[in-house]
Amino acid sequence: MTAEKQKILMIIRPAEGGMVSHLQALINNLAGDFAITLACPEKQAAKYSALPCEILSLPLAGNLRPVWDAAVFCRLYRLLKKNDFSLIHAHGFKAGLLARPLSRIFKIPCLLTVHGDFLRAKLSRLPGAYMQAERCLSRWTAGYVAVSGWLAGELYGMLGAGKSKIRVIPNGIETAGFYREKGCRKSDSFLVGTAARLVPEKGLDVFLKAASCLKPRFPGISFVIAGDGPLRLPLEEMSRQLGVQDRVVFLGHCERIPEFLAGLDVFVMPSRSEGQGIAVLEAMAAGCPVVASSAGGLRELIRHGENGLLFPVGDAQALADCIASCLQNPEYAAVLAAGARREVAKRSSRQTAEETKKAYYSILEGRGRL
């Protein structure tokens, strides 16, 4: 007789881009071993509808909304009361805020995956209260998954979480389908792009400032931003103020990322904070020379001069110089791109899922250490 699969309740806050890709790959790879129920924001349920799991759509917001949050808590309470879940796996601090009290009530262990939540906490209206709340909730947390060593260090330092409760599991992707041969282009025509949610921590203002530095140096250069978010109108206005509105295209949400990446001469990730950066992994897999800020987990992914270039966070001139070095030296750019493809080949979503599975069993078997 086949043993019944253990039930896992995953909870995710509103998410875009890399966090969604991470969760989709994780569920696809874990569904053979566990019976998964995903509690997600109702407006984003369609993103997860094809996954091999049960879907519970909830009025879950990214920020604190007491009335809505109470309704979400009650629905999760009823779900947990009716089902025999073995583990709760929360993604992001907002999901964790709801998950840990439920974990305590039902005596079900809770694992929290930390993505890029720290800068959002620092930029919130009450960053101290946010961190104090997490310190308290950490006592009801069986373990943390950090997607980079940098995030693990933040957990050690800011939350006082014990090292035995933290496991570093880097993001991975499946590289098939990303690499495309570059088409022919005029020698003086260049396209530099990025893919990110249009929010403060992604540093897109730095990207636009770098574009204004590069425009007079490369008359045939153009820039493209794939993604959407609350800063779109301010960034469009900034492009006009910098005089680059004729060179910058705001593409909006992009479903066909491999095709988007295939058209780029350089991919840029100008983040002020980055847990690791799935968009960077995808650009590396596509064979793009990558220029990234030295923020957070990007330093663990990019080795300057080997598989990409790093620039100091917020330094638009340094970013412009790095982009220029790739455009002026195509042989050097090709070396960086080849190194990037070798690096990303080591980081698969299956490997990420296997490490997550080990974390699950460590908690479920009560080993006391992730």
Secondary structure by P-SEA (a helix, b strand, c coil): cccccbbbbbbbcccccaaaaaaaaaaaaaccccbbbbbcccccccccccccbbbbbccccccccaaaaaaaaaaaaaaaaaccccbbbbccaaaaaacaaaaaaacbbbbbbbcccaaaaaacccaaaaaaaaaaacccccbbbbccaaaaaaaacccccccccbbbbbbbbbccccccccccccccbbbbbcccccccccaaaaaaaaaaaaccccccbbbbbcccccaaaaaaaaaaaacccccccccccccaaaaaaaaccbbbbbcccccccaaaaaaaaaccbbbbcccccccccccccccccccccccaaaaaaaaaaaaacaaaaaaaaaaaaaaaaaccaaaaaaaaaaaaaaaaaccccc
